[in-house]
């Protein structure tokens, strides 16, 4: 197999999120502007929480022992993706499959409950599976065991870029011939009292809107006050085109480019140069022209500095064309899913690519002169002809990851030449 020769397609999608627990529900609520942000108990903070998720529907009691909420999300989203891709055990157990997964912290609920047990019990007793539940690689390991995947099982913990990097590295592994198929994505479930308090102490969380708490996250709007912590999972099935052709699933798109860089300057403040480097690398890898990009799913956390820096980076790469590209941040509705953000937002980007409908940047009320792009304010834009999409993930620690997907166009002798995504479903 010649390296760098294989096309990598996306044949399955799965989502657990504050605005929907299937890909279709998730995207419909994004387009409609339905927010999943709500008050977090009596903490005085707002968060994006997953509701209508009953783990007993998906797991038996024995399975739930030692299975943190983050792994519950990841396994459930993966099951959706596997079913969507029409994958069976044979394809995953053949030794040519891998798991590439991201999580910023892993089992945050287990960590918190373990500490509470230790300090609340006079003898310092801890739940016996605390270590197993808290491991950052637990979800990837469970996916490997559930589907019999014996190839590479990788976990990336790179803050907000975790799952974007996981998808990018899975893409490279398939493209270069090391594996044929991968479950790639990420999960996060750190909406706990201690974690929310810790993020509040960092002074990056949004000031809650007392009258409309669901509108507290306002990316790119002049009145933005910060990010909202969220939870959920996104999983994609990535595979070599030749393996997908055999099963004939719907092809959601083709991974065209992946770029990664490090700011190398500050643990929490973003760098325009670092972001520019990742965007340029992704475009170069895709071999697309900048005018081919029809939508950008922005990192857009709604922090004062972050949104300005991302805007500047986009303009630095795209020049005058930047003002003609719809750019939106879906974090306004589901919050910042941290290690799961890149995967969930890549799902949103792929659904945008297929539907020709761009989700809005909600709760946008006043233009910021330093954020002067087309942010698709408040109302979805439909009926567009989009050939390629870009998704940005820029992390604490300075890692920047950018993914580009393009519309799938079939070029295989067994099927119609150059037929665009011929309804493979």
Residue pairs with C-beta under 8 A, 6 or more apart in sequence:
1 177
2 177
3 176
3 177
4 175
4 176
5 175
5 177
6 174
6 175
6 176
6 177
6 240
6 241
6 242
7 175
7 240
7 241
7 254
8 171
8 174
8 175
8 238
8 239
8 240
8 241
8 254
8 255
9 238
9 239
9 240
9 241
9 244
9 251
9 252
9 253
9 254
9 255
9 408
10 236
10 237
10 238
10 251
10 252
10 253
10 254
10 255
10 350
10 405
11 84
11 85
11 86
11 87
11 237
11 238
11 239
11 244
11 247
11 249
11 250
11 251
11 252
12 80
12 81
12 82
12 83
12 84
12 85
12 86
12 87
12 235
12 236
12 237
12 249
12 252
13 23
13 80
13 81
13 84
13 234
13 235
13 236
13 237
13 252
13 347
13 350
13 351
14 23
14 76
14 77
14 78
14 79
14 80
14 81
14 82
14 84
14 185
14 233
14 234
14 235
14 236
14 347
15 21
15 22
15 23
15 26
15 77
15 80
15 232
15 233
15 234
15 235
15 344
15 347
16 50
16 53
16 73
16 76
16 77
16 187
16 232
16 233
16 234
17 26
17 36
17 48
17 50
17 230
17 232
17 233
17 234
17 334
17 337
17 344
18 36
18 37
18 48
18 49
18 50
18 51
18 230
18 231
18 232
18 333
18 334
18 335
19 25
19 26
19 29
19 30
19 34
19 35
19 36
19 48
19 333
19 334
20 26
20 27
20 28
20 29
21 50
21 52
21 53
21 76
22 80
23 80
23 84
23 347
23 351
26 344
26 347
26 348
26 351
27 347
27 348
27 351
27 355
27 359
29 36
29 333
30 330
30 333
30 334
30 348
30 359
30 380
31 357
31 359
31 360
31 380
31 382
32 380
33 333
33 360
33 362
33 378
33 379
33 380
34 333
35 214
35 215
35 332
35 333
35 362
36 48
36 49
36 50
36 51
36 214
36 230
36 333
36 334
36 335
37 46
37 47
37 48
37 213
37 214
37 215
37 216
37 217
37 228
37 230
37 333
37 334
37 335
38 46
38 47
38 48
38 49
38 213
38 214
39 45
39 46
39 208
39 213
40 46
40 47
40 49
40 191
40 196
41 193
43 193
43 196
43 197
43 200
44 208
45 196
45 200
45 205
45 208
45 229
46 206
46 208
46 213
46 214
46 216
46 228
47 191
47 196
47 228
47 229
47 230
47 231
47 335
48 191
48 228
48 229
48 230
48 231
48 232
48 333
48 334
48 335
48 336
48 337
49 191
49 230
49 231
50 73
50 231
50 232
53 72
53 73
53 76
55 64
55 67
55 69
55 72
56 64
58 72
58 75
58 76
58 79
59 67
59 72
59 75
64 72
65 129
66 129
66 132
66 133
67 75
67 133
67 142
68 106
68 107
68 108
68 109
68 110
68 133
68 134
68 138
68 189
69 107
69 109
69 189
69 231
70 103
70 106
70 107
70 108
70 109
70 138
70 139
70 187
70 188
70 189
70 190
70 233
71 107
71 133
71 138
71 139
71 142
71 187
72 189
73 187
73 188
73 189
73 231
73 232
73 233
73 340
74 101
74 103
74 139
74 142
74 143
74 185
74 186
74 187
74 233
74 235
75 139
75 142
75 143
75 146
76 233
77 185
77 187
77 232
77 233
77 234
77 235
78 143
78 146
78 147
78 183
78 185
78 235
80 235
81 183
81 185
81 235
81 236
81 237
82 92
82 147
82 183
82 237
84 237
84 249
84 250
85 237
85 239
85 244
85 247
85 249
86 247
86 248
86 249
87 181
87 237
87 247
89 147
89 148
91 97
91 180
91 181
91 243
91 247
92 147
92 148
92 149
92 181
93 147
93 148
93 149
93 150
94 180
95 150
95 151
96 151
96 179
96 180
96 181
97 147
97 149
97 150
97 151
97 179
97 180
97 181
97 182
97 183
98 149
98 151
98 152
98 153
98 154
98 170
98 173
98 178
98 179
98 181
98 182
98 183
99 140
99 143
99 144
99 149
99 151
99 152
99 153
99 154
99 182
99 183
99 184
100 140
100 152
100 154
100 156
100 166
100 167
100 169
100 170
100 173
100 182
100 183
100 184
100 185
101 137
101 139
101 140
101 143
101 154
101 155
101 156
101 163
101 166
101 183
101 184
101 185
101 186
101 187
102 155
102 156
102 157
102 158
102 161
102 162
102 163
102 164
102 165
102 166
102 185
102 186
102 339
102 340
102 342
102 343
103 136
103 139
103 155
103 157
103 162
103 163
103 186
103 187
103 188
103 339
103 340
104 157
104 158
104 159
104 160
104 162
104 188
104 190
104 338
104 339
105 111
105 136
105 157
105 188
105 190
105 195
105 338
105 339
106 134
106 135
106 136
106 137
106 138
106 139
106 157
107 133
107 134
107 135
107 136
107 138
107 189
108 189
108 190
108 192
108 195
109 133
109 189
109 192
110 127
110 129
110 130
110 133
110 134
111 130
111 134
112 192
112 193
112 194
112 195
113 127
113 130
114 126
114 127
114 130
114 134
115 194
117 125
117 126
117 127
118 124
118 125
118 126
127 133
132 138
135 141
136 155
136 157
137 153
137 155
139 155
139 187
140 153
140 154
140 155
141 153
143 149
143 153
143 183
144 150
144 153
147 183
149 183
151 179
152 173
152 178
152 179
154 166
154 169
156 162
156 163
156 165
156 166
156 169
156 186
157 339
158 165
158 339
158 395
158 397
158 399
158 401
159 338
159 339
159 395
159 396
159 397
159 399
160 299
160 301
160 336
160 338
160 339
160 341
160 342
160 393
160 394
160 395
160 396
161 260
161 342
161 393
161 394
161 395
161 399
161 400
161 401
162 186
162 338
162 339
162 340
162 342
162 395
163 184
163 185
163 186
163 187
163 234
163 339
163 340
163 341
163 342
163 343
163 344
163 346
163 393
164 341
164 342
164 343
164 346
164 391
164 393
164 401
164 402
164 403
165 260
165 342
165 393
165 399
165 401
166 184
166 185
166 186
166 342
166 343
167 184
167 185
167 236
167 238
167 255
167 258
167 342
167 343
167 346
167 403
168 258
168 260
168 401
168 403
170 182
170 184
170 238
171 184
171 238
171 255
171 258
171 403
172 258
173 179
173 182
174 180
174 181
174 182
174 238
174 239
174 240
175 255
180 239
180 240
180 243
181 237
181 238
181 239
181 240
181 243
182 237
182 238
182 239
183 235
183 236
183 237
184 235
184 236
184 237
184 238
184 343
185 233
185 234
185 235
185 236
185 340
185 343
186 233
186 234
186 339
186 340
186 341
186 342
186 343
187 232
187 233
187 234
187 339
187 340
188 230
188 231
188 232
188 233
188 337
188 338
188 339
188 340
188 341
189 231
189 232
190 229
190 231
190 338
191 229
191 230
191 231
195 229
196 205
196 229
199 205
199 229
202 268
203 226
204 226
204 227
204 303
205 226
205 227
205 228
205 229
206 216
206 217
206 218
206 224
206 225
206 226
206 227
206 228
206 302
207 216
207 225
207 226
208 216
209 215
209 216
215 362
215 363
216 225
216 228
216 363
217 224
217 227
217 228
217 302
217 331
217 332
217 333
217 335
217 363
218 224
218 225
218 302
218 332
218 363
218 364
218 365
219 298
219 300
219 301
219 302
219 307
219 329
219 331
219 332
219 361
219 363
219 364
219 375
220 298
220 300
220 302
220 307
220 311
220 329
220 361
220 364
220 368
220 371
220 373
220 375
221 302
221 361
221 363
221 364
221 365
221 366
221 367
221 368
222 365
222 366
222 367
222 368
222 371
223 365
223 366
224 302
224 303
224 304
224 307
224 368
225 302
225 304
226 301
226 302
226 303
226 304
227 301
227 302
227 303
227 331
227 335
227 336
228 302
228 331
228 335
228 336
229 335
229 336
229 338
230 331
230 334
230 335
230 336
230 337
230 338
231 335
231 337
231 340
232 334
232 337
232 340
232 344
233 340
233 343
233 344
234 337
234 340
234 342
234 343
234 344
234 345
234 346
234 347
235 343
236 343
236 346
236 347
236 350
238 255
241 254
241 412
242 412
244 251
244 424
245 412
245 414
245 415
248 424
248 425
249 424
249 425
250 421
250 423
250 424
250 425
251 408
251 421
251 424
252 350
252 351
252 353
252 354
252 408
253 350
253 353
253 354
253 389
253 405
253 406
253 407
253 408
254 405
254 406
254 407
254 408
254 409
255 403
255 404
255 405
256 285
256 286
256 287
256 288
256 388
256 404
256 405
256 406
257 281
257 282
257 283
257 284
257 285
257 286
257 287
257 288
257 402
257 403
257 404
258 281
258 282
258 285
258 401
258 402
258 403
258 404
259 277
259 278
259 279
259 280
259 281
259 282
259 283
259 284
259 285
259 400
259 401
259 402
260 278
260 281
260 399
260 400
260 401
260 402
261 274
261 275
261 277
261 278
261 281
261 399
261 400
262 274
262 398
262 399
262 400
263 270
263 271
263 273
263 274
263 275
263 398
263 399
263 400
264 274
264 398
265 271
265 274
265 398
266 398
267 396
267 397
267 398
268 396
269 305
270 305
270 306
270 309
270 310
270 394
270 398
271 309
271 398
272 309
272 312
272 313
272 316
274 394
274 398
274 400
275 309
275 310
275 313
275 392
275 394
275 400
276 313
276 316
276 317
277 400
278 392
278 394
278 400
278 401
278 402
279 313
279 314
279 317
279 390
279 392
279 402
280 317
281 402
282 390
282 402
282 403
282 404
283 290
283 293
283 317
283 404
285 404
286 388
286 404
286 406
288 388
288 404
288 406
290 317
290 318
290 319
290 321
291 321
292 387
292 388
292 406
293 318
293 325
293 388
293 389
293 390
293 404
294 325
294 326
294 384
294 385
294 386
294 387
294 388
294 389
295 325
295 326
295 327
295 328
295 349
295 352
295 353
295 358
295 384
295 386
295 389
295 390
296 314
296 325
296 326
296 327
296 328
296 389
296 390
296 391
296 392
297 328
297 329
297 330
297 345
297 346
297 348
297 349
297 352
297 389
297 390
297 391
297 392
298 310
298 314
298 327
298 328
298 329
298 361
298 375
298 392
299 306
299 310
299 329
299 341
299 392
299 393
299 394
300 306
300 307
300 310
300 327
300 328
300 329
300 331
300 332
300 361
301 307
301 329
301 331
301 336
302 329
302 331
302 332
306 394
307 368
307 371
308 368
308 370
308 371
310 392
310 394
311 370
311 371
311 372
311 373
312 370
314 322
314 325
314 327
314 373
315 322
315 373
318 325
322 373
323 372
323 373
323 374
324 374
325 373
325 374
326 358
326 374
326 376
326 381
326 384
327 361
327 373
327 374
327 375
327 376
328 358
328 359
328 360
328 361
328 375
328 376
329 361
329 375
330 345
330 348
330 359
331 341
332 361
332 362
332 363
332 364
333 359
333 362
334 344
337 344
341 393
342 391
342 393
342 401
342 403
345 391
345 393
346 391
346 403
346 405
348 359
348 391
349 389
349 390
349 391
349 403
349 405
350 389
350 405
352 358
352 359
352 386
352 389
353 386
353 388
353 389
353 405
353 406
353 407
354 421
355 382
356 382
356 383
356 384
356 385
356 386
357 380
357 381
357 382
357 383
357 384
358 376
358 380
358 381
358 382
358 384
358 386
359 376
359 380
360 376
360 377
360 378
360 379
360 380
360 381
361 375
361 376
361 377
361 378
362 378
363 378
364 375
364 377
364 378
386 407
387 406
387 407
388 404
388 405
388 406
388 407
389 404
389 405
389 406
390 402
390 403
390 404
391 402
391 403
391 404
391 405
392 400
392 402
393 400
393 401
393 402
393 403
394 400
394 401
395 401
407 420
407 421
408 420
408 421
409 418
409 419
409 420
409 421
410 416
410 417
410 418
410 419
410 420
410 421
410 422
411 417
411 418
415 422
416 422
